[in-house]
Amino acid sequence: MAAAAIADLDGMFVEIEHIGSTSVPGLAAKPVIDLMAAVVSLATVSEDSLARVGFHRHDNGMTDRLLFIRTRDGVLTHNLHVVTLASWPTRNQRILRDYLREHPADAERYAALKRELVASGIHPGDYAAAKTELIQELTDKARTLLGLPLVDVWEK
């Protein structure tokens, strides 16, 4: 598995976890594995080492993390989000994942929205934006339960 290959990369990552919809049991999801890894500094990430295990840098315009993707036969199979260790405890993706695992009714609301959007034939480029309102609501609930300040789920 990709996570195991990444974990063996010369101790590059301090933490690595499965995030995203496939990390929440029973949640409707595209067949893409999302991973999040923490480093002390983004400058220490070796793109060459990641390329050796099939991950290639993808510029997503975000300044607070790096994104690497892995494909098989031209089809996206994995996203690897690399973030700083300092930001690890408050990463929305980890917080939302844990919240959905513990709150099945909200996980079902999210799954229902995802199924509805796919059934509507929404353009793939509009899919993420169409989920934003509910993701923001659920992330706000999760952050409130943890005593964390509310933040916009759309990172820059």
N, C-alpha and C positions, 0 to 999 in steps of 0.2 A: 504494500500500500504506500501511497505517496507520503503520508504522514510519517511512517517509519523511515523511509528514505531520507526525508528532510531532517528528522530527529538525529540521524547519524552524521550530520554535516559538521564535523569538527567543533561541536559545541557552539555553533553560530547563534543558536536560539536559546534563550533562557527559559521560555515557556512555549508550548504549542498546543492548541486545542482545536477541536472540530466545532465549527459554528454554523450558522445558517439553518435553513429549513430541514436539511437532511440530518441535523443533529438533534432534532426534536422528534421523538418517537411518534409515529402516526400522522405527522404533519405532511400535507400535500407538498411535494417538492419536485423541482426539475432535477434530472440526474446529474447534478454538478455538486461536487464536494467543496465546501468552503472551509478553509483553515485560517486560523489567526496565530501568528507567532510573534513573540516579543524579543527585542534585542535591546542592549544597553543604548546603542546609538544606531540610527539608520545608516550612518556612514560605514559601519562595520559589515554590512551585508555584502556577501560575495556573489555577484550575479553569475560568475563563471561556475561556482560550485552548484548553484541552483540549476543552471543550465544542464549540468551533468546528470541531474535526476529529472530532467524534462520540464523544468519551470523556466519561463521566459518573462522578462519585464514587460509590463503593459502600462503605459502612461494613462492614468485616469484623471490627471489634473489635480489630485489631492496632494497637499503639501505636508500632511502630518502622518503619512504612511506610504509604503511601497506596495504595489500590487504585481504579483506574478501569476501567470496562467499556465496551465498544462493542458495539452490537447492530445487526442488520439484520433488518427485518421481525419484530422481537420475539425474534429468536434470537441468543444470545450468540455473537460472532465473535472478540472480543479481550479479553484481560485485560492491563492495564498496571499493574505493580507499581513504585511510585516509592520509592526508598530513598536513604539518605544516602551520599554519596561515601565517607565514612569506613568504612562497612560493606561497600562494594562488593566488595573482594577476598575476603571470607569468607562471602559469601551462599551458602547451601546450594543454591539453585536453579541457580546458575551452576556451582558445584563439581560437583554431581551430573550436570548436562548434559555437562560436559567429561569426566567419568569414564565415562559411558555411551558417549560417542563413541569412547573409547579402549579400552573393554572390552566387545566384542560379546557375549561369553557372559553377562555380567551384564545387558546390555541385553536379551538374549533372555529371561532369567529374569523381568525386569520386564514385558516384553511378554506373556509367557505368563500371568503373574498377572493382568494387565489383561484379557486375553481371557477367562480363567476367570471373573473377577468379572462381566464383562458377560454371559457365557453363563449364569451362575447366576441372572440376573434381579435382582441386588442393587438395592436402592433407591438412586437417585442420591445421596441425602443421606448414605448409608453408604459410598459408593465410596471417597472419600479416606481415611477412617479404616481401611478394609480393606487399603489399600496401605501403611499406616504402618510396619509391622514391616519389610518388605523395603526400603522407602525409607530407614529409619533404618540398616539394615545396610549398604546400599550407600553412603550418605552417610558413615557412619563409616569405611568402607574408603577412600573418596576423601579425606577429611580427614586420615586417618592417613598416606596417601601424600604429602600436602602438608605434613606436620608441623604440622597445625593441631589444636587441642583439639577433643574430641568435644562436640557440643551436641545438644540435643533438636531434632528436625526440626519439631516443632510450635511455631511462634513465637507469642509473645503480643502 
